[in-house]
Amino acid sequence: MKFIPISTVLLLILISISVQSQTQKEFLFIGHCYQSGSSTTVDYRIEQMDLSKYDGVWLGGDVCSEALLNYSTIQYIDSVFNLGNPETHWALGNHDARNGNWEWYEELSGRKPHYAYNNYDITRIVLNTNLVPTNCAMINEQFEIISSVCDTIQQSKYLILLMHHGLWEGVPGLPSPSFYAQSNLKYWNANCDSVNTNFVDVVYPKLVEVKQRGVEVICILGDMGSGLKKFQVDSEDGIHFLGCGLHHNEPEDMVLIFSYNTESQYLDYNFHNLDSLLINQ
């Protein structure tokens, strides 16, 4: 019998681990993660996590109770999540956006609060659901991004929409956001054409067309946590709708972890109890 030297075995193991790390990517989604009783910090459990183990962190909004009131707070947020990382995505929540100063977000992230991004054949659209018709130029620009991506997407295997608020009222097969989210913006306008340009009427049909072309579509919201800890329902047209969020450091709080194999181009996702992640890291 021919024995393989231990050094060779160790080298093969290291090569295997390296190849696996190159092909397997993990993305963490966190919603509504501000620390209860503080206007300037995230949930203390997030601070304790080793976020560097993830290839990207996606934020579903309400990161701090007053995220953009003071420049020092967004500097702190940047120190936690590395806003300049192309794989860090932040869909502004009302607690993030309500004090204005959105230019600080742009300065530290290098992007507007609404944009599209593609990597690993996954296209992401990050929405600023705080926009209203008085922000007509920005809301129309955002809708143009949605329309352009949905009309031209070809190479991507997945289209993911990240947002904070519950916009999904009337989507076929889904309950009202009032039952699972902390917001139900059923009168939210996607553009300034009329008062009847809500999500189900003008955005959802575009997503169905994308799905019909063979691209999996996933919508994720982060304005959750005080009631249901997680939400996972497919619409009648096969669009995936997900949501989760944290609330007052409760032990039932959930986050989402997306696992993606770059070779097979298969994306899987599962809800995880936040406290259990801390125990196991």
C-alpha angles and dihedrals in degrees: 000000000000114000122213113223115251090236090059092049091051091048091052090049091051091049090049091050091047093050091047092051090051094051100037117067128183127201124190121212118199126179133192093359105161118131113254111245094019129090095194110042139066125236105299090233090062089053088055095052124099097234092175089079089071123077090219142001120218116198121206095200140264089080093161126011090245101015099165102030093096129026090226090063095057089045087056091048089051090052090054101042106019097233092198092063107108088224094055108095124183122189102197117238127204091263088053098045107033097087094051117222089127088154088074089060089051092047096054099035099037090227141087119253088258122048147123125246133183130197134144088013089295115121117203127193113196111202129203099213091181090077116111132182091271084068088055099152092050095042091051090047090053092049090050089056091051092047095045094050094045093047097048108028110127115137099044119097093200138033115199125189115199118198141152108218132062103256099154102098110145098014105148111259097012127107117234114281086240087079098054112011133064090233137041110192096180090156094050111133121223092197141358098257094103143329090268100068098107125149099268094049104044110012103036095056089056090052090051090054090052090050090050089056090060101263117128111232124207126183118195130188129189104196095103141097109090091081121007113022096207140018128197121165133143118221121235087263094055099258112146117231118192137171143166140158147173127251131188094330092291116177092233093060115133138206130186125238119197117201117197129185109207093201100050091028090223119150120199129178137193137178116242132193106245095219091053091055090056092050093049101043 
